[in-house]
Amino acid sequence: MKVTSAQAAKILRSLINEFNDLMHLESKASLFIAAVGEDPESVRPAYSFEETREKAKKLNEQIRTLKHAINVFNSTTKVPGFDMTVDEVLVFLPQLNADVSRLGAMKSVLPKERVDTYGRQSVGLIDYKYANYDIAAAEREYREAADTLAKLQLALDTVNSTIEFEANI
């Protein structure tokens, strides 16, 4: 079946939920308690070890197959406008996010700022903290990084929602 990465992610989430539900049901139905004198058959929950194992195996195989197809897609598909594959972009995005955060803080400082002396004994001296870099350069780098981040996220969203690949599930 042909799917986009976004569709594959939804199918994968559904398969994982189905597997987890099956395992939860198994944990509740594979053992049961009957009181002394009670007919165990009257309180026995519906459960088949063999059927549950078969369903679990099939779901695990589908999950494995789909994850592999996603991994192949991610490692071979280039993101337009960026000389990176999807998996490289997935590593780069958190790095870029951290860069944007750090530069955002750096662009927002004052060139010279009085240091808070609360809690210290003051001897009549005033301390100042100075920016040891060009704040305007930090602002330019921030804008460039934030712009790249926005473009990269948009390009990745486009790839994930438009390019199809084969997933044999």
Secondary structure, DSSP 4 states (H G I P E B T S, - for coil): -EEEHHHHHHHHHHHHHHHHHHHHHHHHHSS----TTS-HHHHPPP--HHHHHHHHHHHHHHHHHHHHHHHHHHHHPBPTTSSSBHHHHHHHHHHHHHHHHHHHHHHTS-SEEEPP-TTS---S---EEE--S-HHHHHHHHHHHHHHHHHHHHHHHHHHHH-EEE---
